[in-house]
Amino acid sequence: MADSQKPLNEWFEKAKAYLPSAAKTPVASTAVKAAASNVVPLTKDNWQSVLTPSTADPFQGPESWMVFFSGGNKTCYGRCTGFEQAWNESAALLAADPTSPKLAYVNCDKDPVFCATWAAGPPTIWHIQLPVPALDQSKPATTIRIVGLNTTTTTARDIMTIHTQKTYEKKPVYEGALHPFDGWVAQYGLLVPLGYVMYGFANVPSWAFMIVISMGSRYIMSRRAGGPLPEVNRAGGAPAANEPAASR
């Protein structure tokens, strides 16, 4: 294992040497600037136009993206500061690698509808392989793997190994109805409306659900306590079997 890590460590230190010294400090302001020029911000309004292959040549294979889902106090509970620093440092280093994937960033606090649309939450990195349409214009499947980040030990090097050592391949391929490119919800154009619905439900306070449940349970119990409704005789008809005949 040590021998396999040696080339990566050498490359990491060599690439890091190209960064200004400010990027090696705990507050990496230079790394933030370098990452900003290398990372595309994704929103609910632009993701469909941004996440498209930049080439029409089917022989060049799929185009890789790494999308970092972050957040603030609401969606990441204040734990994403360290992840963002590691992401910025890795983005600055990956900029020196001509084979690196394209990078994108999502803040779920600022764009909660988009995160609900993708059913994504921080802190995660989505590795996406966008296929180029084939010669017959058919579209192969878009491969997505979701890499969760350790809340205590994630570093810039860990994020870089997603690309350099292809650690994303250890994760299962994301499939299902909510797949943002190939799921049946997306194919029927329901992904964005469903995102708004999911966002709305997520913001309904718990006490509102309790009121609805309480009212529903009371209605059901009152119906049961009332018993069956009495049978109504038709005009001129015979009385019910358990009803005494009227005196004449």
Phi and psi in degrees as GROMACS dihedral restraints (atoms count N, CA, C in turn):
[ dihedral_restraints ]
;  ai    aj    ak    al  type     phi  dphi    fc
    3     4     5     6     1   -63.0    20    10
    4     5     6     7     1   -39.7    20    10
    6     7     8     9     1   -65.9    20    10
    7     8     9    10     1   -37.4    20    10
    9    10    11    12     1   -70.4    20    10
   10    11    12    13     1   -27.5    20    10
   12    13    14    15     1   -82.0    20    10
   13    14    15    16     1   -18.0    20    10
   15    16    17    18     1   -61.8    20    10
   16    17    18    19     1   -48.1    20    10
   18    19    20    21     1   -60.3    20    10
   19    20    21    22     1   -38.9    20    10
   21    22    23    24     1   -64.9    20    10
   22    23    24    25     1   -44.0    20    10
   24    25    26    27     1   -62.3    20    10
   25    26    27    28     1   -41.1    20    10
   27    28    29    30     1   -64.2    20    10
   28    29    30    31     1   -43.0    20    10
   30    31    32    33     1   -65.4    20    10
   31    32    33    34     1   -40.9    20    10
   33    34    35    36     1   -61.1    20    10
   34    35    36    37     1   -47.4    20    10
   36    37    38    39     1   -67.1    20    10
   37    38    39    40     1   -36.6    20    10
   39    40    41    42     1   -66.5    20    10
   40    41    42    43     1   -43.5    20    10
   42    43    44    45     1   -67.0    20    10
   43    44    45    46     1   -38.1    20    10
   45    46    47    48     1   -65.6    20    10
   46    47    48    49     1   -26.9    20    10
   48    49    50    51     1   -68.3    20    10
   49    50    51    52     1   -22.3    20    10
   51    52    53    54     1   -77.5    20    10
   52    53    54    55     1   -15.1    20    10
   54    55    56    57     1   -81.0    20    10
   55    56    57    58     1   148.4    20    10
   57    58    59    60     1   -59.4    20    10
   58    59    60    61     1   154.1    20    10
   60    61    62    63     1   -61.4    20    10
   61    62    63    64     1   -25.9    20    10
   63    64    65    66     1   -63.7    20    10
   64    65    66    67     1   -25.2    20    10
   66    67    68    69     1   -74.7    20    10
   67    68    69    70     1   -10.3    20    10
   69    70    71    72     1   -97.1    20    10
   70    71    72    73     1    -0.8    20    10
   72    73    74    75     1   -85.1    20    10
   73    74    75    76     1   161.1    20    10
   75    76    77    78     1   -55.4    20    10
   76    77    78    79     1   -38.4    20    10
   78    79    80    81     1   -98.6    20    10
   79    80    81    82     1    94.0    20    10
   81    82    83    84     1   -90.7    20    10
   82    83    84    85     1    75.0    20    10
   84    85    86    87     1   -66.6    20    10
   85    86    87    88     1   -36.4    20    10
   87    88    89    90     1   -68.5    20    10
   88    89    90    91     1   -37.3    20    10
   90    91    92    93     1   -64.4    20    10
   91    92    93    94     1   -35.6    20    10
   93    94    95    96     1   -62.6    20    10
   94    95    96    97     1   -44.2    20    10
   96    97    98    99     1   -64.7    20    10
   97    98    99   100     1   -41.1    20    10
   99   100   101   102     1   -66.0    20    10
  100   101   102   103     1   -38.9    20    10
  102   103   104   105     1   -67.7    20    10
  103   104   105   106     1   -36.8    20    10
  105   106   107   108     1   -60.8    20    10
  106   107   108   109     1   -33.7    20    10
  108   109   110   111     1   -80.7    20    10
  109   110   111   112     1   -11.2    20    10
  111   112   113   114     1  -112.6    20    10
  112   113   114   115     1    -5.3    20    10
  114   115   116   117     1  -119.8    20    10
  115   116   117   118     1   134.2    20    10
  117   118   119   120     1   -97.0    20    10
  118   119   120   121     1   124.3    20    10
  120   121   122   123     1   -73.4    20    10
  121   122   123   124     1   130.1    20    10
  123   124   125   126     1  -103.7    20    10
  124   125   126   127     1   142.0    20    10
  126   127   128   129     1  -137.2    20    10
  127   128   129   130     1   173.2    20    10
  129   130   131   132     1   -65.9    20    10
  130   131   132   133     1   -18.0    20    10
  132   133   134   135     1   -92.3    20    10
  133   134   135   136     1   -25.6    20    10
  135   136   137   138     1  -115.5    20    10
  136   137   138   139     1    -7.0    20    10
  138   139   140   141     1   -64.4    20    10
  139   140   141   142     1   -33.0    20    10
  141   142   143   144     1   -70.4    20    10
  142   143   144   145     1   -30.3    20    10
  144   145   146   147     1   -84.8    20    10
  145   146   147   148     1   -29.2    20    10
  147   148   149   150     1   -77.2    20    10
  148   149   150   151     1   -46.0    20    10
  150   151   152   153     1   -85.2    20    10
  151   152   153   154     1    68.4    20    10
  153   154   155   156     1  -133.4    20    10
  154   155   156   157     1   147.5    20    10
  156   157   158   159     1   -60.4    20    10
  157   158   159   160     1   139.3    20    10
  159   160   161   162     1   -84.3    20    10
  160   161   162   163     1    -1.6    20    10
  162   163   164   165     1  -133.4    20    10
  163   164   165   166     1   153.5    20    10
  165   166   167   168     1  -105.2    20    10
  166   167   168   169     1     6.3    20    10
  168   169   170   171     1   -82.5    20    10
  169   170   171   172     1   111.0    20    10
  171   172   173   174     1   -68.7    20    10
  172   173   174   175     1   -14.0    20    10
  174   175   176   177     1   -84.5    20    10
  175   176   177   178     1    -5.8    20    10
  177   178   179   180     1   -87.5    20    10
  178   179   180   181     1    -4.6    20    10
  180   181   182   183     1    77.1    20    10
  181   182   183   184     1  -177.3    20    10
  183   184   185   186     1   -70.5    20    10
  184   185   186   187     1   155.1    20    10
  186   187   188   189     1  -101.5    20    10
  187   188   189   190     1   127.7    20    10
  189   190   191   192     1   -93.4    20    10
  190   191   192   193     1   141.9    20    10
  192   193   194   195     1  -133.2    20    10
  193   194   195   196     1   147.5    20    10
  195   196   197   198     1  -120.5    20    10
  196   197   198   199     1   118.9    20    10
  198   199   200   201     1  -111.7    20    10
  199   200   201   202     1   120.4    20    10
  201   202   203   204     1   -97.4    20    10
  202   203   204   205     1   119.1    20    10
  204   205   206   207     1   -96.6    20    10
  205   206   207   208     1   116.2    20    10
  207   208   209   210     1  -122.4    20    10
  208   209   210   211     1  -173.3    20    10
  210   211   212   213     1  -176.5    20    10
  211   212   213   214     1  -173.8    20    10
  213   214   215   216     1  -117.8    20    10
  214   215   216   217     1  -138.2    20    10
  216   217   218   219     1   -69.9    20    10
  217   218   219   220     1   -32.2    20    10
  219   220   221   222     1   -72.5    20    10
  220   221   222   223     1   -50.4    20    10
  222   223   224   225     1  -100.8    20    10
  223   224   225   226     1   -22.2    20    10
  225   226   227   228     1  -117.7    20    10
  226   227   228   229     1     1.9    20    10
  228   229   230   231     1    55.8    20    10
  229   230   231   232     1    34.2    20    10
  231   232   233   234     1    73.9    20    10
  232   233   234   235     1    13.0    20    10
  234   235   236   237     1   -98.0    20    10
  235   236   237   238     1    -2.5    20    10
  237   238   239   240     1   -90.7    20    10
  238   239   240   241     1    -1.2    20    10
  240   241   242   243     1   -60.3    20    10
  241   242   243   244     1   -46.9    20    10
  243   244   245   246     1   -65.2    20    10
  244   245   246   247     1   -36.5    20    10
  246   247   248   249     1   -65.6    20    10
  247   248   249   250     1   -39.3    20    10
  249   250   251   252     1   -66.6    20    10
  250   251   252   253     1   -37.6    20    10
  252   253   254   255     1   -64.0    20    10
  253   254   255   256     1   -44.8    20    10
  255   256   257   258     1   -64.1    20    10
  256   257   258   259     1   -39.1    20    10
  258   259   260   261     1   -64.2    20    10
  259   260   261   262     1   -43.8    20    10
  261   262   263   264     1   -62.5    20    10
  262   263   264   265     1   -41.8    20    10
  264   265   266   267     1   -66.0    20    10
  265   266   267   268     1   -42.8    20    10
  267   268   269   270     1   -67.6    20    10
  268   269   270   271     1   -36.8    20    10
  270   271   272   273     1   -64.0    20    10
  271   272   273   274     1   -39.9    20    10
  273   274   275   276     1   -65.0    20    10
  274   275   276   277     1   -37.9    20    10
  276   277   278   279     1   -73.6    20    10
  277   278   279   280     1   -39.3    20    10
  279   280   281   282     1   -66.3    20    10
  280   281   282   283     1   -22.2    20    10
  282   283   284   285     1   -62.5    20    10
  283   284   285   286     1   -23.7    20    10
  285   286   287   288     1   -85.3    20    10
  286   287   288   289     1    -4.9    20    10
  288   289   290   291     1  -102.6    20    10
  289   290   291   292     1   114.0    20    10
  291   292   293   294     1   -67.6    20    10
  292   293   294   295     1   -15.7    20    10
  294   295   296   297     1   -97.0    20    10
  295   296   297   298     1     2.2    20    10
  297   298   299   300     1   -70.0    20    10
  298   299   300   301     1   153.0    20    10
  300   301   302   303     1   -71.9    20    10
  301   302   303   304     1   165.7    20    10
  303   304   305   306     1   -74.1    20    10
  304   305   306   307     1   151.1    20    10
  306   307   308   309     1  -119.4    20    10
  307   308   309   310     1   143.6    20    10
  309   310   311   312     1  -142.8    20    10
  310   311   312   313     1   158.9    20    10
  312   313   314   315     1  -136.8    20    10
  313   314   315   316     1   138.4    20    10
  315   316   317   318     1  -131.5    20    10
  316   317   318   319     1   131.4    20    10
  318   319   320   321     1  -105.7    20    10
  319   320   321   322     1   109.2    20    10
  321   322   323   324     1   -71.6    20    10
  322   323   324   325     1   -19.0    20    10
  324   325   326   327     1   -71.2    20    10
  325   326   327   328     1   -37.9    20    10
  327   328   329   330     1   -86.0    20    10
  328   329   330   331     1   -26.1    20    10
  330   331   332   333     1  -134.7    20    10
  331   332   333   334     1    66.8    20    10
  333   334   335   336     1   -66.6    20    10
  334   335   336   337     1   -28.3    20    10
  336   337   338   339     1   -66.0    20    10
  337   338   339   340     1   -40.2    20    10
  339   340   341   342     1   -62.9    20    10
  340   341   342   343     1   -43.8    20    10
  342   343   344   345     1   -65.1    20    10
  343   344   345   346     1   -36.4    20    10
  345   346   347   348     1   -68.1    20    10
  346   347   348   349     1   -36.2    20    10
  348   349   350   351     1   -61.2    20    10
  349   350   351   352     1   -40.8    20    10
  351   352   353   354     1   -89.4    20    10
  352   353   354   355     1    -4.5    20    10
  354   355   356   357     1    54.7    20    10
  355   356   357   358     1    43.4    20    10
  357   358   359   360     1  -112.0    20    10
  358   359   360   361     1   149.6    20    10
  360   361   362   363     1  -143.4    20    10
  361   362   363   364     1   152.0    20    10
  363   364   365   366     1   -83.3    20    10
  364   365   366   367     1   158.3    20    10
  366   367   368   369     1   -95.0    20    10
  367   368   369   370     1   117.2    20    10
  369   370   371   372     1  -141.0    20    10
  370   371   372   373     1   157.9    20    10
  372   373   374   375     1  -122.1    20    10
  373   374   375   376     1   123.7    20    10
  375   376   377   378     1   -96.3    20    10
  376   377   378   379     1   119.5    20    10
  378   379   380   381     1   -94.8    20    10
  379   380   381   382     1   117.4    20    10
  381   382   383   384     1  -119.7    20    10
  382   383   384   385     1   133.4    20    10
  384   385   386   387     1  -113.3    20    10
  385   386   387   388     1   105.0    20    10
  387   388   389   390     1   -83.5    20    10
  388   389   390   391     1   119.9    20    10
  390   391   392   393     1   -78.2    20    10
  391   392   393   394     1   149.4    20    10
  393   394   395   396     1   -91.6    20    10
  394   395   396   397     1   134.1    20    10
  396   397   398   399     1   -53.4    20    10
  397   398   399   400     1   140.0    20    10
  399   400   401   402     1   -71.3    20    10
  400   401   402   403     1   176.0    20    10
  402   403   404   405     1   -61.1    20    10
  403   404   405   406     1   -32.2    20    10
  405   406   407   408     1   -86.9    20    10
  406   407   408   409     1    12.8    20    10
  408   409   410   411     1    69.5    20    10
  409   410   411   412     1     8.5    20    10
  411   412   413   414     1   -74.5    20    10
  412   413   414   415     1   149.3    20    10
  414   415   416   417     1  -108.8    20    10
  415   416   417   418     1   114.1    20    10
  417   418   419   420     1   -65.7    20    10
  418   419   420   421     1   168.6    20    10
  420   421   422   423     1   -69.4    20    10
  421   422   423   424     1   147.1    20    10
  423   424   425   426     1   -89.1    20    10
  424   425   426   427     1   121.5    20    10
  426   427   428   429     1   -90.5    20    10
  427   428   429   430     1   124.7    20    10
  429   430   431   432     1  -125.4    20    10
  430   431   432   433     1   132.4    20    10
  432   433   434   435     1  -129.2    20    10
  433   434   435   436     1   135.1    20    10
  435   436   437   438     1  -104.9    20    10
  436   437   438   439     1   122.9    20    10
  438   439   440   441     1  -107.8    20    10
  439   440   441   442     1   113.5    20    10
  441   442   443   444     1   -78.0    20    10
  442   443   444   445     1   148.1    20    10
  444   445   446   447     1  -106.7    20    10
  445   446   447   448     1   133.4    20    10
  447   448   449   450     1   -65.7    20    10
  448   449   450   451     1   129.3    20    10
  450   451   452   453     1   -72.0    20    10
  451   452   453   454     1   -10.1    20    10
  453   454   455   456     1  -121.2    20    10
  454   455   456   457     1   -24.3    20    10
  456   457   458   459     1  -121.5    20    10
  457   458   459   460     1     2.2    20    10
  459   460   461   462     1   -68.7    20    10
  460   461   462   463     1   130.0    20    10
  462   463   464   465     1  -125.7    20    10
  463   464   465   466     1   174.4    20    10
  465   466   467   468     1   -60.2    20    10
  466   467   468   469     1   -35.7    20    10
  468   469   470   471     1   -66.0    20    10
  469   470   471   472     1   -38.3    20    10
  471   472   473   474     1   -61.6    20    10
  472   473   474   475     1   -41.0    20    10
  474   475   476   477     1   -68.1    20    10
  475   476   477   478     1   -38.5    20    10
  477   478   479   480     1   -65.3    20    10
  478   479   480   481     1   -34.1    20    10
  480   481   482   483     1   -67.3    20    10
  481   482   483   484     1   -18.1    20    10
  483   484   485   486     1   -57.2    20    10
  484   485   486   487     1   -36.6    20    10
  486   487   488   489     1   -92.4    20    10
  487   488   489   490     1   -50.8    20    10
  489   490   491   492     1   -68.3    20    10
  490   491   492   493     1   -34.7    20    10
  492   493   494   495     1  -110.1    20    10
  493   494   495   496     1     5.4    20    10
  495   496   497   498     1    52.7    20    10
  496   497   498   499     1    43.8    20    10
  498   499   500   501     1   -67.0    20    10
  499   500   501   502     1   -16.3    20    10
  501   502   503   504     1   -62.7    20    10
  502   503   504   505     1   -23.9    20    10
  504   505   506   507     1   -67.5    20    10
  505   506   507   508     1   -15.0    20    10
  507   508   509   510     1   -77.3    20    10
  508   509   510   511     1   -14.0    20    10
  510   511   512   513     1   -91.6    20    10
  511   512   513   514     1   148.0    20    10
  513   514   515   516     1   -69.8    20    10
  514   515   516   517     1   153.0    20    10
  516   517   518   519     1   -70.9    20    10
  517   518   519   520     1   131.6    20    10
  519   520   521   522     1   -77.7    20    10
  520   521   522   523     1   124.1    20    10
  522   523   524   525     1  -136.8    20    10
  523   524   525   526     1   171.7    20    10
  525   526   527   528     1   126.1    20    10
  526   527   528   529     1   179.9    20    10
  528   529   530   531     1   -64.0    20    10
  529   530   531   532     1   -30.9    20    10
  531   532   533   534     1   -93.3    20    10
  532   533   534   535     1    11.7    20    10
  534   535   536   537     1   -57.8    20    10
  535   536   537   538     1   122.1    20    10
  537   538   539   540     1   -67.2    20    10
  538   539   540   541     1   -13.3    20    10
  540   541   542   543     1  -112.9    20    10
  541   542   543   544     1   -41.7    20    10
  543   544   545   546     1  -115.4    20    10
  544   545   546   547     1    -8.4    20    10
  546   547   548   549     1   -66.8    20    10
  547   548   549   550     1   155.0    20    10
  549   550   551   552     1   -66.2    20    10
  550   551   552   553     1   -25.7    20    10
  552   553   554   555     1   -63.6    20    10
  553   554   555   556     1   -42.7    20    10
  555   556   557   558     1   -69.5    20    10
  556   557   558   559     1   -39.1    20    10
  558   559   560   561     1   -64.7    20    10
  559   560   561   562     1   -30.3    20    10
  561   562   563   564     1   -92.3    20    10
  562   563   564   565     1     7.5    20    10
  564   565   566   567     1    71.7    20    10
  565   566   567   568     1    24.5    20    10
  567   568   569   570     1  -103.7    20    10
  568   569   570   571     1     3.7    20    10
  570   571   572   573     1   -65.1    20    10
  571   572   573   574     1   -49.0    20    10
  573   574   575   576     1   -67.9    20    10
  574   575   576   577     1   -46.4    20    10
  576   577   578   579     1   -58.2    20    10
  577   578   579   580     1   -40.0    20    10
  579   580   581   582     1   -65.1    20    10
  580   581   582   583     1   -35.0    20    10
  582   583   584   585     1   -61.2    20    10
  583   584   585   586     1   -41.9    20    10
  585   586   587   588     1   -65.1    20    10
  586   587   588   589     1   -39.4    20    10
  588   589   590   591     1   -64.3    20    10
  589   590   591   592     1   -46.0    20    10
  591   592   593   594     1   -64.3    20    10
  592   593   594   595     1   -38.0    20    10
  594   595   596   597     1   -65.6    20    10
  595   596   597   598     1   -39.9    20    10
  597   598   599   600     1   -63.5    20    10
  598   599   600   601     1   -44.9    20    10
  600   601   602   603     1   -63.5    20    10
  601   602   603   604     1   -37.5    20    10
  603   604   605   606     1   -66.0    20    10
  604   605   606   607     1   -22.8    20    10
  606   607   608   609     1  -100.4    20    10
  607   608   609   610     1     0.1    20    10
  609   610   611   612     1   -74.8    20    10
  610   611   612   613     1   125.8    20    10
  612   613   614   615     1   -63.7    20    10
  613   614   615   616     1   150.1    20    10
  615   616   617   618     1   -62.3    20    10
  616   617   618   619     1   -32.3    20    10
  618   619   620   621     1   -66.2    20    10
  619   620   621   622     1   -27.2    20    10
  621   622   623   624     1   -67.4    20    10
  622   623   624   625     1   -41.7    20    10
  624   625   626   627     1   -62.4    20    10
  625   626   627   628     1   -38.9    20    10
  627   628   629   630     1   -65.4    20    10
  628   629   630   631     1   -37.0    20    10
  630   631   632   633     1   -64.9    20    10
  631   632   633   634     1   -44.1    20    10
  633   634   635   636     1   -62.6    20    10
  634   635   636   637     1   -44.4    20    10
  636   637   638   639     1   -63.8    20    10
  637   638   639   640     1   -42.3    20    10
  639   640   641   642     1   -62.9    20    10
  640   641   642   643     1   -44.5    20    10
  642   643   644   645     1   -65.2    20    10
  643   644   645   646     1   -40.2    20    10
  645   646   647   648     1   -64.8    20    10
  646   647   648   649     1   -43.3    20    10
  648   649   650   651     1   -66.3    20    10
  649   650   651   652     1   -37.5    20    10
  651   652   653   654     1   -65.5    20    10
  652   653   654   655     1   -39.2    20    10
  654   655   656   657     1   -63.7    20    10
  655   656   657   658     1   -43.2    20    10
  657   658   659   660     1   -65.4    20    10
  658   659   660   661     1   -42.7    20    10
  660   661   662   663     1   -66.6    20    10
  661   662   663   664     1   -36.8    20    10
  663   664   665   666     1   -67.4    20    10
  664   665   666   667     1   -35.0    20    10
  666   667   668   669     1   -66.4    20    10
  667   668   669   670     1   -39.8    20    10
  669   670   671   672     1   -69.3    20    10
  670   671   672   673     1   -39.0    20    10
  672   673   674   675     1   -69.1    20    10
  673   674   675   676     1   -27.1    20    10
  675   676   677   678     1   -72.2    20    10
  676   677   678   679     1   -20.3    20    10
  678   679   680   681     1    73.4    20    10
  679   680   681   682     1   179.4    20    10
  681   682   683   684     1   -70.8    20    10
  682   683   684   685     1   148.0    20    10
  684   685   686   687     1   -69.4    20    10
  685   686   687   688     1   142.5    20    10
  687   688   689   690     1   -65.5    20    10
  688   689   690   691     1   147.4    20    10
  690   691   692   693     1   -76.7    20    10
  691   692   693   694     1   134.1    20    10
  693   694   695   696     1   -98.5    20    10
  694   695   696   697     1   123.7    20    10
  696   697   698   699     1   -75.3    20    10
  697   698   699   700     1   144.9    20    10
  699   700   701   702     1   -72.3    20    10
  700   701   702   703     1   153.3    20    10
  702   703   704   705     1   -59.8    20    10
  703   704   705   706     1   124.0    20    10
  705   706   707   708     1    79.6    20    10
  706   707   708   709     1     0.3    20    10
  708   709   710   711     1   -86.8    20    10
  709   710   711   712     1   171.0    20    10
  711   712   713   714     1   -72.3    20    10
  712   713   714   715     1   150.4    20    10
  714   715   716   717     1   -70.6    20    10
  715   716   717   718     1   162.6    20    10
  717   718   719   720     1   -63.1    20    10
  718   719   720   721     1   161.1    20    10
  720   721   722   723     1   -61.6    20    10
  721   722   723   724     1   -36.9    20    10
  723   724   725   726     1   -97.0    20    10
  724   725   726   727     1    14.5    20    10
  726   727   728   729     1  -108.8    20    10
  727   728   729   730     1   127.2    20    10
  729   730   731   732     1   -67.3    20    10
  730   731   732   733     1   145.7    20    10
  732   733   734   735     1   -68.1    20    10
  733   734   735   736     1   142.4    20    10
  735   736   737   738     1   -69.6    20    10
  736   737   738   739     1   141.9    20    10
  738   739   740   741     1   -73.6    20    10
  739   740   741   742     1   147.5    20    10
